[in-house]
Amino acid sequence: MTAGAAEVDGQRRPDSVSATPAEAASERTSYRSIGPRMVKLLNERRTELGLKPVLYSADEQRKADACARENLTAWHHCGHEVLAKGERPQDMSAEKLLDGWFDSPAHREALTRPSSRIAGAAVVTDDRGIYVAALAIDY
């Protein structure tokens, strides 16, 4: 997988990756390469605040992916995660997502708990052009 912008369906989308057959069948695309980048950027911010970094967790990534997919149709929290929703792919970059979450006191607090040890993240989209990002983190 390669990170960066790619053209999909005539639109430039950030960090695009190929969909699995199951994803293609469901007409939902996942942007898996963004997840590790979000955790890397989260750790940079946590370190700046004097907090320990969190480890990237495949289990937390799966939780984030499943939660983001659920939130394409019904907005709700699935566990311990922060969420973002949008219709513009340029707003779903790892940098913009972390900026938005850190600008919100409640989201910032959720991402900067000293007891957190693991995290995973995902961004998904559907055939309507709705994007949902989730960053799952243990508390």
HELIX and SHEET records of a PDB file:
HELIX    1   1 PRO A   21  ALA A   25  1                                   5    
HELIX    2   2 ILE A   34  GLU A   48  1                                  15    
HELIX    3   3 ALA A   58  GLU A   70  1                                  13    
HELIX    4   4 PRO A   89  MET A   92  5                                   4    
HELIX    5   5 ALA A   94  ASP A  103  1                                  10    
HELIX    6   6 PRO A  105  LEU A  111  1                                   7    
SHEET    1   A 2 ALA A   5  VAL A   8  0                                        
SHEET    2   A 2 GLN A  11  PRO A  14 -1                                        
SHEET    1   B 3 THR A  29  SER A  30  0                                        
SHEET    2   B 3 ILE A 118  THR A 125 -1                                        
SHEET    3   B 3 LEU A  55  TYR A  56  1                                        
SHEET    1   C 4 THR A  29  SER A  30  0                                        
SHEET    2   C 4 ILE A 118  THR A 125 -1                                        
SHEET    3   C 4 TYR A 131  ILE A 137 -1                                        
SHEET    4   C 4 GLU A  81  GLY A  86 -1                                        
END                                                                             
